[in-house]
Amino acid sequence: MKHVLIVGGGYAGLYTAWGLQRRLRRSEARVTLVDPRPYMTYQPFLPEVTAGSVEPRHAAVSLRDHLRRTRVVAGEVTRIDHASRTADITTVDGSHWQEHYDELVVTAGAVTRVFPVPGIAEHAIGLKRVEEAVAVRDRILTSFDRAATLPPGPLRRRLLTVTVVGGGFTGVEVFGETLSLATALLRRYPEIAREELSFHLVEATGRVLPEVTDGPGRWVVRHLRERGASVHLDTQVRSAVDGHVVLSDGTEFDSGLIVWAAGNAANPVVATHTDLPLDARGFVTVRADLRVERDGQVVPHAWAAGDNAAVPDLAVGSGRRTVPNAQHAVRQGKLLAANLVATLRGREPREYVHHSLGVVATLGLGHGIFQWRGIVVRGLLAWLMHRGYHVLAVPSVERKVRVLLGWLAAGTGGRDIVSLADTDTVTRTAARVPVTGDVA
């Protein structure tokens, strides 16, 4: 049988494997998917996880539950040698081996783009994983608990100051959601006044949400400022040593929480440890049918999709690439599975063309923005559209039901404000059970 190796279990990887196991005959090919985590993260829910609106596990989709006919390996592909059709794999427990394959699918995703800013590596939290979103939420809740017991002063101000770096969709959504969470917490903490909250959104360019047009982008900035936030445009973070944030516009302040959401960068394994063709940014070059391409020629038996691939956007044209979002990754994964099966059976693959369904962003509970071409929707309706779209888009009926029930519980009982920050310091010790004597 042919052996298909899928590198990465994100949107594109999950949907590729899912499609292959539905389309392939059992005797036709076997599929292996390698990812260090046993789940696919539904990243559009991460901002709501930071605000406690979505339970962390509901933003994660189990790979093994959905890929019953796929061999799932908990590990990392550390090197790809496509010339010999081999990949080096290291498992989470440190085992190493070389995997041979017939067809390669690279869906390793992207990583958070970082810059050499002093203090960021030590103090900032990214927002690519569920664990990071939980850490952001717990940091805010713990800060409120601590600040409520302190007198006014530098430490109290620091605990109540939040900084988000990056004005793209992830940055703006986590900023709006955490601002909404902090504002709601004031009702539970009468010791803290609204004026004591200090929220800073820092964006290096002159606008936020580059996927929307200028008018809606300006409205988002005005909306956040009306809610008491500070939005710094055309501004960069110069330093964050010991949590002391220094901005290029001269602003300085101490921040108890720094969230880094400054865009995507190429996956380092794909960019530096493969012999696949890459573009100038380190992304795999592919044709519109998702086959890997080198100098205009197809690289046999190699495919790529999702955030680690430079996929031509035929719906836009003019040499543009598809933007890294869930809309494209899900559909590319489905098409890649269909195309791979087609080529195995001697048929021609189809090209990827997807016309955008519009863009929608949450700005916190009851606040949102949606744009499709010239149609712009703001406020509560846009927020409801955001929730409706993503509950339909999250994989599996089971996850949809869990998310809906979670929203219903939050709507009737309010936000859950219990912090689990102490899980970071838990040490597992043997239970103290008497060696002798009666044990019930």
C-alpha positions as CSV (number, residue, x, y, z in Angstrom):
1,M,0.0,0.0,0.0
2,K,1.0,3.6,-0.5
3,H,2.1,5.4,2.7
4,V,0.9,9.0,3.1
5,L,2.7,11.0,5.8
6,I,1.0,14.2,7.1
7,V,3.2,16.6,9.0
8,G,1.1,18.6,11.4
9,G,-2.4,18.2,12.9
10,G,-3.9,21.7,12.6
11,Y,-6.9,22.6,10.5
12,A,-5.4,21.6,7.2
13,G,-3.8,18.4,8.6
14,L,-6.9,17.2,10.4
15,Y,-9.2,17.9,7.4
16,T,-6.7,16.2,5.0
17,A,-6.5,13.1,7.1
18,W,-10.3,13.1,7.7
19,G,-10.9,13.4,4.0
20,L,-8.4,10.6,3.1
21,Q,-9.9,8.1,5.5
22,R,-13.3,8.7,4.0
23,R,-12.1,8.5,0.4
24,L,-9.4,5.9,0.4
25,R,-10.2,2.2,0.3
26,R,-8.6,0.2,3.1
27,S,-6.2,-1.6,0.8
28,E,-5.3,1.6,-1.2
29,A,-3.1,3.5,1.2
30,R,-2.3,3.9,4.9
31,V,-2.0,7.4,6.5
32,T,0.2,8.6,9.3
33,L,-0.2,12.0,11.0
34,V,2.5,13.4,13.2
35,D,1.9,16.2,15.7
36,P,3.2,16.8,19.2
37,R,-0.3,17.4,20.6
38,P,-3.2,15.0,20.6
39,Y,-5.7,17.6,19.4
40,M,-6.3,20.2,16.8
41,T,-6.7,23.7,18.3
42,Y,-9.7,25.7,16.9
43,Q,-7.8,29.0,17.2
44,P,-10.8,31.4,16.5
45,F,-12.0,30.3,20.0
46,L,-8.8,31.2,21.8
47,P,-9.8,34.9,22.4
48,E,-13.0,33.6,24.0
49,V,-11.0,31.1,26.1
50,T,-9.0,34.0,27.5
51,A,-12.3,35.6,28.6
52,G,-13.8,32.5,30.0
53,S,-16.6,32.4,27.3
54,V,-15.4,29.1,25.9
55,E,-14.1,26.2,28.0
56,P,-10.5,25.4,27.0
57,R,-11.2,21.8,26.1
58,H,-14.0,22.8,23.8
59,A,-11.5,24.7,21.7
60,A,-9.5,21.5,21.2
61,V,-10.6,18.7,18.8
62,S,-9.3,15.2,19.5
63,L,-7.3,13.7,16.6
64,R,-7.8,10.1,17.7
65,D,-11.5,10.5,18.1
66,H,-12.0,11.7,14.6
67,L,-9.1,9.9,12.8
68,R,-10.0,6.3,13.6
69,R,-8.3,4.9,10.4
70,T,-5.2,7.1,10.7
71,R,-2.0,6.3,12.6
72,V,-1.5,9.3,14.9
73,V,2.0,9.8,16.2
74,A,2.6,12.1,19.2
75,G,5.8,13.6,18.1
76,E,7.6,16.1,15.8
77,V,9.0,15.8,12.4
78,T,12.5,17.3,12.8
79,R,13.7,16.9,9.2
80,I,12.3,16.1,5.8
81,D,14.5,14.6,3.0
82,H,12.0,14.4,0.2
83,A,14.7,13.3,-2.3
84,S,14.8,10.0,-0.4
85,R,11.2,10.3,0.8
86,T,12.1,10.0,4.5
87,A,11.3,12.1,7.5
88,D,13.0,12.1,10.9
89,I,10.5,11.8,13.8
90,T,11.1,12.4,17.5
91,T,8.3,11.4,19.9
92,V,7.4,13.3,23.1
93,D,9.2,10.7,25.1
94,G,12.5,11.1,23.2
95,S,12.4,8.2,20.8
96,H,13.8,8.7,17.3
97,W,13.3,7.0,14.0
98,Q,13.2,7.6,10.3
99,E,9.9,7.2,8.6
100,H,9.6,6.3,4.9
101,Y,6.7,7.6,2.8
102,D,5.3,7.6,-0.7
103,E,3.2,10.8,-0.5
104,L,4.1,13.8,1.7
105,V,1.6,16.4,3.0
106,V,3.1,19.4,4.8
107,T,0.5,21.1,7.0
108,A,2.7,22.1,9.9
109,G,1.2,25.6,10.3
110,A,3.0,28.8,11.2
111,V,4.5,30.0,14.5
112,T,4.2,33.4,16.2
113,R,6.4,36.0,14.7
114,V,8.9,37.3,17.2
115,F,11.3,40.2,17.2
116,P,14.5,40.7,19.4
117,V,12.7,43.0,21.9
118,P,14.4,42.9,25.3
119,G,12.1,41.2,27.9
120,I,9.5,39.9,25.5
121,A,10.8,36.3,25.6
122,E,10.7,36.3,29.4
123,H,7.4,38.1,30.0
124,A,5.1,37.8,27.0
125,I,2.5,35.1,26.4
126,G,1.7,34.1,22.8
127,L,-1.8,33.0,21.6
128,K,-1.3,29.9,19.4
129,R,-2.2,27.2,21.9
130,V,-5.0,26.5,24.3
131,E,-2.6,26.5,27.2
132,E,-1.5,30.0,26.4
133,A,-5.1,31.3,26.3
134,V,-5.7,29.6,29.7
135,A,-2.6,31.3,31.1
136,V,-3.8,34.7,29.9
137,R,-7.2,34.2,31.6
138,D,-5.7,32.9,34.8
139,R,-3.2,35.8,34.9
140,I,-6.0,38.4,34.7
141,L,-8.1,36.6,37.4
142,T,-5.1,36.2,39.7
143,S,-4.1,39.8,39.2
144,F,-7.6,41.0,40.3
145,D,-7.4,38.8,43.4
146,R,-4.0,40.3,44.3
147,A,-4.8,43.9,43.4
148,A,-8.0,43.8,45.6
149,T,-5.9,43.3,48.7
150,L,-3.3,46.0,48.0
151,P,-3.4,49.7,48.7
152,P,-3.2,52.1,45.7
153,G,0.4,52.2,44.4
154,P,2.8,50.9,41.7
155,L,2.2,47.2,42.3
156,R,-1.6,47.6,42.1
157,R,-1.3,49.6,38.9
158,R,1.0,47.0,37.4
159,L,-1.4,44.2,38.2
160,L,-4.3,46.0,36.5
161,T,-2.4,46.8,33.4
162,V,-2.7,44.6,30.3
163,T,-0.7,45.1,27.1
164,V,-1.5,43.3,23.7
165,V,1.1,43.7,21.0
166,G,-0.3,43.2,17.4
167,G,-3.4,44.7,15.8
168,G,-4.3,41.8,13.6
169,F,-7.4,39.7,14.1
170,T,-5.8,37.7,17.0
171,G,-4.5,40.7,18.8
172,V,-7.7,42.8,18.4
173,E,-10.0,39.9,19.4
174,V,-8.0,38.9,22.5
175,F,-7.7,42.6,23.4
176,G,-11.5,43.1,23.1
177,E,-12.3,39.9,25.0
178,T,-9.9,40.5,27.9
179,L,-11.1,44.1,28.2
180,S,-14.7,42.8,28.4
181,L,-13.6,40.2,31.0
182,A,-11.9,42.8,33.1
183,T,-14.8,45.3,32.9
184,A,-17.2,42.5,34.0
185,L,-15.0,41.6,36.9
186,L,-15.4,45.0,38.4
187,R,-18.9,44.0,39.6
188,R,-17.3,41.2,41.7
189,Y,-14.4,43.4,43.0
190,P,-15.9,46.6,44.5
191,E,-12.4,47.4,45.8
192,I,-11.3,48.2,42.2
193,A,-12.5,51.2,40.3
194,R,-12.9,51.3,36.5
195,E,-10.3,54.1,36.3
196,E,-7.7,51.8,37.7
197,L,-7.8,49.4,34.7
198,S,-5.2,50.2,32.0
199,F,-5.4,48.4,28.7
200,H,-2.9,49.1,25.9
201,L,-3.1,47.8,22.3
202,V,0.2,48.3,20.4
203,E,0.3,48.1,16.6
204,A,3.3,48.9,14.4
205,T,1.3,50.1,11.4
206,G,-1.2,52.9,11.1
207,R,-4.3,50.7,11.3
208,V,-5.8,47.5,12.9
209,L,-7.5,44.5,11.3
210,P,-5.8,44.7,7.8
211,E,-8.4,42.3,6.4
212,V,-11.2,44.9,6.6
213,T,-11.2,48.2,4.8
214,D,-10.1,51.5,6.3
215,G,-13.5,52.7,7.6
216,P,-14.3,49.7,9.7
217,G,-10.7,49.6,11.0
218,R,-11.0,53.2,12.2
219,W,-14.3,52.4,13.8
220,V,-12.7,49.5,15.8
221,V,-10.1,51.9,17.1
222,R,-12.7,54.5,18.2
223,H,-14.9,51.7,19.7
224,L,-12.0,50.4,21.9
225,R,-11.0,53.9,23.0
226,E,-14.6,54.7,24.0
227,R,-14.5,51.6,26.2
228,G,-11.5,53.2,28.0
229,A,-8.6,51.4,26.2
230,S,-5.4,53.0,24.8
231,V,-4.7,52.1,21.2
232,H,-1.1,53.0,20.0
233,L,-0.8,53.0,16.2
234,D,2.4,53.4,14.3
235,T,4.1,52.3,17.5
236,Q,6.5,49.6,18.4
237,V,7.6,48.0,21.7
238,R,11.2,48.9,22.4
239,S,11.6,47.0,25.7
240,A,9.6,44.9,28.2
241,V,12.4,44.1,30.7
242,D,10.9,43.1,34.0
243,G,7.4,43.9,32.7
244,H,8.3,47.6,32.2
245,V,7.0,48.4,28.7
246,V,8.7,51.1,26.7
247,L,7.0,52.2,23.5
248,S,8.5,54.0,20.5
249,D,6.1,56.9,21.0
250,G,7.8,57.6,24.4
251,T,5.1,56.0,26.5
252,E,6.3,53.9,29.5
253,F,4.4,51.8,32.0
254,D,4.6,48.6,34.1
255,S,2.3,45.8,32.8
256,G,1.3,42.7,34.7
257,L,0.3,40.9,31.5
258,I,1.8,41.1,28.0
259,V,0.2,39.2,25.2
260,W,2.3,38.9,22.0
261,A,0.2,38.6,18.8
262,A,2.4,40.2,16.2
263,G,1.6,38.0,13.3
264,N,2.8,34.7,11.8
265,A,6.2,33.4,10.8
266,A,7.3,30.3,8.9
267,N,7.5,27.1,10.8
268,P,11.2,26.7,11.6
269,V,11.3,23.0,10.7
270,V,9.7,23.6,7.3
271,A,11.9,26.7,6.7
272,T,15.2,25.3,7.7
273,H,15.1,21.5,7.8
274,T,13.6,20.4,4.5
275,D,14.7,20.2,0.9
276,L,11.4,21.4,-0.3
277,P,11.2,24.7,-2.3
278,L,10.4,27.8,-0.3
279,D,9.6,31.4,-1.0
280,A,11.4,34.4,0.5
281,R,9.5,34.1,3.7
282,G,10.2,30.4,4.3
283,F,6.8,29.1,3.2
284,V,6.5,26.1,0.9
285,T,5.7,27.1,-2.7
286,V,2.7,25.3,-4.2
287,R,0.6,25.3,-7.2
288,A,-3.1,26.2,-7.0
289,D,-3.9,22.5,-6.9
290,L,-1.7,22.3,-3.7
291,R,1.1,20.2,-5.2
292,V,4.5,21.5,-4.3
293,E,6.2,23.4,-7.1
294,R,9.8,24.3,-7.9
295,D,10.6,26.7,-10.7
296,G,7.3,26.1,-12.4
297,Q,7.5,22.3,-12.2
298,V,5.6,20.0,-9.9
299,V,7.7,18.3,-7.2
300,P,6.3,14.7,-7.4
301,H,4.6,13.2,-4.4
302,A,4.7,16.4,-2.3
303,W,1.7,18.5,-1.1
304,A,1.3,21.5,1.2
305,A,-1.6,23.6,2.6
306,G,-2.5,25.8,5.4
307,D,-0.4,28.5,7.1
308,N,2.9,27.0,6.1
309,A,2.1,27.1,2.4
310,A,2.2,29.9,-0.1
311,V,-1.0,29.0,-1.9
312,P,-2.0,31.2,-4.9
313,D,-5.3,33.0,-4.3
314,L,-7.1,32.6,-7.7
315,A,-10.2,34.4,-6.3
316,V,-8.1,37.6,-6.0
317,G,-5.5,37.1,-8.7
318,S,-2.5,39.3,-9.4
319,G,0.0,37.0,-7.7
320,R,-1.7,37.2,-4.3
321,R,-1.4,34.4,-1.8
322,T,-4.3,33.2,0.4
323,V,-4.2,34.8,3.9
324,P,-3.5,32.5,6.8
325,N,-6.9,31.9,8.4
326,A,-9.3,29.1,9.2
327,Q,-11.5,29.7,6.2
328,H,-8.7,28.8,3.8
329,A,-7.0,26.1,5.9
330,V,-10.1,24.0,6.3
331,R,-11.1,24.2,2.6
332,Q,-7.5,23.5,1.5
333,G,-7.3,20.4,3.7
334,K,-10.5,19.1,2.1
335,L,-9.4,19.8,-1.4
336,L,-5.9,18.3,-0.8
337,A,-7.4,15.0,0.3
338,A,-9.6,14.9,-2.8
339,N,-6.7,15.8,-5.1
340,L,-4.3,13.3,-3.5
341,V,-6.8,10.5,-4.0
342,A,-7.5,11.7,-7.5
343,T,-3.8,11.5,-8.5
344,L,-3.4,8.0,-6.9
345,R,-6.3,6.9,-9.1
346,G,-4.8,8.5,-12.3
347,R,-7.1,11.6,-12.4
348,E,-6.2,15.3,-12.5
349,P,-6.3,17.4,-9.4
350,R,-8.5,20.5,-9.1
351,E,-7.3,24.0,-8.4
352,Y,-8.1,25.8,-5.1
353,V,-10.5,28.7,-5.5
354,H,-12.4,30.2,-2.6
355,H,-14.2,33.5,-2.5
356,S,-14.2,35.0,0.9
357,L,-17.3,34.7,3.0
358,G,-16.4,38.0,4.7
359,V,-14.5,38.6,7.9
360,V,-15.9,38.8,11.4
361,A,-14.3,39.6,14.7
362,T,-15.4,39.6,18.3
363,L,-14.5,42.6,20.3
364,G,-15.8,41.3,23.6
365,L,-19.1,40.1,24.9
366,G,-21.8,41.8,22.9
367,H,-19.4,43.6,20.6
368,G,-18.2,42.7,17.1
369,I,-17.6,43.7,13.5
370,F,-18.4,42.0,10.3
371,Q,-17.6,43.0,6.7
372,W,-18.4,41.3,3.4
373,R,-17.4,43.5,0.4
374,G,-19.3,46.8,1.0
375,I,-21.5,45.5,3.8
376,V,-20.4,46.3,7.3
377,V,-22.2,45.2,10.5
378,R,-21.2,46.4,13.9
379,G,-22.1,45.8,17.5
380,L,-24.4,43.0,18.9
381,L,-25.5,41.7,15.6
382,A,-21.9,41.3,14.4
383,W,-21.0,39.5,17.6
384,L,-23.9,37.1,17.2
385,M,-22.8,36.5,13.6
386,H,-19.3,35.7,14.9
387,R,-20.7,33.1,17.3
388,G,-23.0,31.6,14.8
389,Y,-20.3,31.2,12.1
390,H,-17.8,29.6,14.4
391,V,-20.1,27.2,16.1
392,L,-21.0,26.0,12.6
393,A,-17.3,25.9,11.6
394,V,-15.8,24.1,14.6
395,P,-15.4,20.4,13.6
396,S,-17.8,17.7,14.8
397,V,-21.4,17.9,16.1
398,E,-20.1,16.9,19.6
399,R,-17.9,20.0,19.8
400,K,-20.7,22.3,18.5
401,V,-23.1,21.0,21.2
402,R,-20.5,21.5,24.0
403,V,-19.7,25.0,22.9
404,L,-23.4,25.9,22.7
405,L,-24.1,24.5,26.1
406,G,-21.2,26.4,27.5
407,W,-22.5,29.6,26.1
408,L,-26.0,28.8,27.5
409,A,-24.5,28.2,30.9
410,A,-22.6,31.5,30.8
411,G,-25.6,33.4,29.7
412,T,-27.7,32.1,32.6
413,G,-25.1,31.9,35.3
414,G,-22.6,34.5,34.3
415,R,-18.8,34.2,33.8
416,D,-16.9,31.6,35.7
417,I,-14.2,33.6,37.5
418,V,-12.3,30.7,39.1
419,S,-8.6,30.9,38.4
420,L,-6.6,27.7,38.0
421,A,-3.2,29.4,38.1
422,D,-1.9,27.1,40.8
423,T,-1.8,24.2,38.3
424,D,1.6,25.7,37.3
425,T,3.1,24.8,40.6
426,V,1.5,21.4,41.3
427,T,3.9,18.6,42.0
428,R,2.8,15.1,41.8
429,T,3.6,13.1,44.9
430,A,2.6,9.7,46.0
431,A,-0.6,9.5,47.9
432,R,0.0,9.1,51.6
433,V,-1.6,5.8,52.2
434,P,-0.9,3.9,55.4
435,V,1.4,0.9,54.9
436,T,-0.2,-1.0,57.7
437,G,-3.6,-1.0,59.3
438,D,-7.1,-1.1,57.9
439,V,-7.9,0.9,54.8
440,A,-11.5,1.5,54.1
